[in-house]
């Protein structure tokens, strides 16, 4: 029997505390201060605070943990704690709430009102962080989370830089401070590059965490496990066996009071440029040689670089836009986009975008990849479906009607559902019981929610923990963001130059404009009916 | 102080109620979520032993079966109850996601108008569980979602916006219109989502012979239009299959008395039916198989009979006699008479008589009787059973339909 070798090099922690060995505390988070800009906002109340509290309940936060909320709203620490307590109970019903546990957690919550447009504001944040740092021994380790409108990203980073809270670290130095930036990262290619240039003036790339919460979802992470831990799928994961791939992100909701933001963003910037492109890369990437952050992100960027550039003369045949009209969703009549609050009555903002892409590499050449994202669709669902080619000969083709069924295509379909129910299903043919050979297509389903009894952590929990631990694997790297904008830029420019003539062009509660179906029909394909 | 039930107990009792087929009210916008939660709770209960259910519960679904029904208020409650009975048997053989769409209509008899009806959509979920035959410790369960709404302007779109997203992708989706006209605006919003449409022609026709034949004028084009992009399944057609088989076998069996050549000697067809749609379809099928086309039609109101002269390479007189009965609607008998030199003169009772009796169809000819056993199940259940396994629109149905439409096009003689 082989004896397990003791580690030859003791870590610094082990050297100072030999009791730590064998307790799986290798990735324990060091004491730090986590500052949230926009702490009074919706994102913090709904997502960030519940995620941080969940980490606390799991014992994943260090003893010396400080959460400092800041925004223009004036309130004191107690007011902030009360507000956060109410938000937690309202927005995180899946978390067990016990007053005692909350009271213990709340001792690490603090609030500093500050105007992020003024030097004094940043100076006051710095003073407060220094005080708290001394008390909680955070050692100057800071994470700044920008839960603010994108227009404030640079002013905040610049302000932090001017008071010395943000500074450039060498590549081989531990990345403190870290700055977490919410999407959208830029408004188009040039604004994204400009923002990147500014940020890289005061920080290095390994200090920047561009969050895309899709990447924190269990099923998204499972894409890699599914592909690279099962030997049966990878050999057929290519143009020889796959006919087409569809990535759908559909929401039944409209702009839900975010009309002003959405007027500037639209579906392409809000969903496609970030979430769907990340999903696309995960599905199409080559197996990385290791699971470290840079190797994985290197493979993802290769996919985007291999995307066949959009032919400027054929944009309308590979990109479709839409805006929803009045219609019915879940039995309720809902207004047209142009009738939503804070939306211009003649707005041309797109609420639906569909694209046909091709990846020009050995593995994927010739396989169309269809992306679609829309608001006020018939159903809320995000999924990736891999459509395999039909069998080479149609042995059961004499079964009348089977091959012609318009919405029941031949061929296996593998579906990775991201939301609302995370899971995987495989459509396959089987013989119907009985005296004749009759084929019936069935689904074999795996649902995360029912397969594993444990609570599934939220995407923000995973991503925030990764950031605290200094693991940027699930964050978007600068070159990925740039490549994504670069690919989509011709579409953005084309749509900006040519106003839509038929908006609104799809009914709320439908699956988008007819042109989207027509785009797939060119290749004899059609969107999966969901 | 009153005892407050434990949350876990409440959850268990709700799950148990769901599994035993009771309807559990759910938020219309969260039907899938509620279903997932109930199934999860059932599975957890099974593991912990909190629920007194079988050890092996299999949640199964091989197809989507949506039934749209006009609900209760106008005396159609029977239809809802009949459908529930029917689903009990069907869900065992075809584990399906059943979606029951109930459309409340104003009760004209009590002076109620559409404006009196509250405009709302409600939803419930329930499970249908069966012990698997031969495996006493295994249950197969499928789910039923009931959605109820009011018949108002835009009801089709509203109801479809709830029902369509509930379809399980990749599985066949059947839309069964129970009591709705095919050309009703109500069904249009559903058609993009369902590949197969099931209906009963009889629902589209009045119980008046002349009127019913006239109504085929509008009905048949609607069915043809529908069959362009959907598989159509007419229950009226499926229900006459045993009669078609009985007649076909009478001319086909080796030991039967009638030579197939006698088909060329038919001079007269008389069909007694309490279901005009079935009668007309049967006659149209026979005409198609014998290469006959309608020449002229005549209504004999006194005798509730519709006479059709048909011609191909010979002329044949056909007669549909309507016989209203309360129960067991369908074809009662078919009599074929043959040319005198082949037959037994002009005797009224001469020829071949195909007649339904309890669970059997008798074919009587020259003192010989043949029997075709009917399925043990309810005929309607058997018909739907066959439809759910069929792969396409029956081309013979479309041919019969084309001829049936011509029954009304020809010049009428009074």
Interface residues (C-beta under 8 A of the other chain):
Chain A: X252 X327 X328 X329 X330 X331 X332 X333 X378 X379 X399 X400 X401 X402 X404 X405 X406 X407 X408 X413 X415 X420 X421 X425 X427 X432 X434 X438 X440 X441 X442 X443 X447 X449 X450 X453 X509 X528 X529 X530
Chain B: X28 X29 X32 X33 X36 X39 X40 X43 X44 X47 X61 X62 X121 X147 X149 X154 X157 X158 X159 X160 X161 X162 X164 X165 X167 X168 X169 X170 X171 X172 X173 X193 X195 X229 X231 X389 X391 X392 X393
